[in-house]
């Protein structure tokens, strides 16, 4: 073998990655948490933590919509090609009866705002603000133990009572 030859042959067919909406969401969520932990030593890690968190939230919301009806994931249900924005997803989730607390909707919108700042121009974020917005999932007695707390609650959120009847 010469110095210019590759050490291993390139496979004829590249390996594929195939993830469901839910697997993709959890993959991004786990990566987001890893970056958030890294932010203790490198505050710039928040940038990717926020991106990945918003990505995970978006996919979780779309998965919840898909569970009601696969077309709810699309902006135009008559021509399903582009998926809904996060704001539309929030509205549709509420329209189909998913209970989303006002504080949770506000936190989601805040994360979207931070992501947009990062994605579209120069940005400045105060790390203390980010840290205060990050829930603590410790095993301490004061930690929340609600069945609906945590990232998957949007998937298991109970329907509100008194849904509108279809005409």
C-alpha positions as CSV (number, residue, x, y, z in Angstrom):
1,X,0.0,0.0,0.0
2,X,1.3,3.5,-0.9
3,X,0.9,6.7,1.1
4,X,-1.8,7.9,-1.3
5,X,-4.0,4.8,-1.0
6,X,-6.8,4.8,1.4
7,X,-6.3,2.4,4.4
8,X,-9.8,0.9,4.0
9,X,-12.1,0.6,1.0
10,X,-15.1,2.9,0.9
11,X,-18.2,0.9,1.0
12,X,-20.1,0.7,-2.3
13,X,-23.4,1.6,-0.6
14,X,-23.1,4.1,2.3
15,X,-24.8,3.1,5.6
16,X,-28.2,4.6,6.2
17,X,-29.5,6.4,9.2
18,X,-33.2,6.0,9.7
19,X,-34.9,7.6,12.6
20,X,-38.6,8.0,13.4
21,X,-39.9,11.4,14.5
22,X,-39.7,10.2,18.1
23,X,-36.2,8.7,17.9
24,X,-34.9,11.8,16.1
25,X,-36.4,14.0,18.8
26,X,-34.9,12.0,21.6
27,X,-31.5,11.9,19.8
28,X,-31.6,15.7,19.6
29,X,-32.8,16.1,23.2
30,X,-30.0,13.9,24.5
31,X,-27.4,15.8,22.4
32,X,-28.9,19.1,23.7
33,X,-28.5,17.9,27.3
34,X,-24.9,16.9,26.7
35,X,-24.2,20.4,25.3
36,X,-25.9,22.1,28.2
37,X,-23.7,20.1,30.6
38,X,-20.7,21.1,28.6
39,X,-21.7,24.8,29.0
40,X,-20.3,24.7,32.5
41,X,-16.8,24.8,31.1
42,X,-17.6,26.3,27.7
43,X,-20.5,28.8,27.7
44,X,-20.6,28.7,23.9
45,X,-22.0,25.1,24.1
46,X,-25.3,26.8,24.9
47,X,-25.6,27.7,21.2
48,X,-25.9,24.1,20.1
49,X,-27.8,23.1,23.2
50,X,-30.5,25.6,22.3
51,X,-30.6,24.6,18.6
52,X,-30.9,20.9,19.5
53,X,-33.5,21.5,22.2
54,X,-35.7,23.5,19.8
55,X,-35.3,20.8,17.2
56,X,-36.3,18.1,19.7
57,X,-39.4,20.1,20.8
58,X,-40.4,20.7,17.2
59,X,-40.2,17.0,16.4
60,X,-42.0,16.0,19.6
61,X,-44.9,18.4,18.8
62,X,-45.1,17.0,15.2
63,X,-45.1,13.4,16.6
64,X,-48.0,14.3,18.9
65,X,-49.9,15.8,15.9
66,X,-49.1,12.7,13.8
67,X,-50.7,10.6,16.5
68,X,-54.0,12.4,16.0
69,X,-53.8,12.4,12.2
70,X,-50.7,12.2,10.0
71,X,-51.9,15.2,7.9
72,X,-51.9,17.5,10.9
73,X,-48.1,17.6,10.6
74,X,-48.3,19.4,7.3
75,X,-48.9,23.1,6.7
76,X,-51.4,22.4,3.9
77,X,-53.3,19.2,4.6
78,X,-54.5,19.1,0.9
79,X,-51.0,19.2,-0.4
80,X,-48.8,17.5,2.3
81,X,-45.2,18.6,1.5
82,X,-44.1,21.2,4.0
83,X,-44.4,20.6,7.7
84,X,-45.9,23.1,10.1
85,X,-43.9,25.7,12.0
86,X,-43.6,25.4,15.7
87,X,-46.2,28.1,16.3
88,X,-48.7,26.3,14.1
89,X,-47.9,23.1,15.8
90,X,-48.6,24.7,19.2
91,X,-51.9,26.0,17.9
92,X,-52.9,22.7,16.4
93,X,-52.0,20.8,19.5
94,X,-54.3,23.0,21.5
95,X,-57.0,22.7,18.9
96,X,-57.0,18.9,19.1
97,X,-57.3,19.1,22.9
98,X,-53.7,18.7,24.1
99,X,-53.4,20.6,27.4
100,X,-50.3,22.9,27.2
101,X,-49.7,25.0,30.3
102,X,-49.2,28.7,29.6
103,X,-45.8,28.6,31.3
104,X,-44.8,25.7,29.0
105,X,-46.0,27.5,25.8
106,X,-44.1,30.6,27.0
107,X,-40.9,28.6,27.6
108,X,-41.2,27.0,24.1
109,X,-41.6,30.5,22.5
110,X,-38.6,31.7,24.5
111,X,-36.5,28.8,23.2
112,X,-37.6,29.6,19.6
113,X,-36.7,33.2,20.1
114,X,-33.2,32.3,21.3
115,X,-32.8,29.8,18.4
116,X,-33.8,32.5,15.9
117,X,-31.3,35.0,17.4
118,X,-28.6,32.4,17.0
119,X,-29.6,31.3,13.5
120,X,-30.2,34.6,11.8
121,X,-27.7,37.1,12.9
122,X,-25.1,38.1,15.5
123,X,-26.4,37.3,18.9
124,X,-25.8,37.8,22.6
125,X,-27.3,35.7,25.3
126,X,-26.8,36.0,29.1
127,X,-25.8,32.6,30.3
128,X,-27.4,33.2,33.7
129,X,-30.8,33.7,32.0
130,X,-30.3,30.4,30.1
131,X,-29.3,28.6,33.3
132,X,-32.4,29.9,35.2
133,X,-34.6,28.7,32.3
134,X,-33.1,25.2,32.5
135,X,-35.1,22.8,34.7
136,X,-33.2,20.8,37.3
137,X,-33.9,17.1,37.1
138,X,-32.2,16.1,40.3
139,X,-33.2,13.3,42.7
140,X,-33.7,15.7,45.6
141,X,-36.9,15.6,47.5
142,X,-37.8,19.1,46.2
143,X,-37.5,18.0,42.6
144,X,-40.7,17.7,40.6
145,X,-42.1,14.2,40.5
146,X,-45.2,15.0,38.4
147,X,-46.1,12.3,35.8
148,X,-46.4,15.1,33.2
149,X,-43.0,16.8,33.9
150,X,-40.2,16.3,31.4
151,X,-39.8,16.3,27.7
152,X,-42.2,13.5,26.8
153,X,-45.2,15.0,28.6
154,X,-46.4,16.6,25.3
155,X,-46.8,13.1,24.0
156,X,-48.9,11.8,26.9
157,X,-50.7,15.0,27.8
158,X,-54.3,14.3,28.6
159,X,-57.0,15.8,26.5
160,X,-59.0,18.7,27.9
161,X,-62.6,18.0,28.7
162,X,-65.3,19.8,26.8
163,X,-63.8,19.5,23.3
164,X,-65.8,21.2,20.6
165,X,-68.2,18.9,18.8
166,X,-67.7,18.5,15.1
167,X,-70.4,19.8,12.9
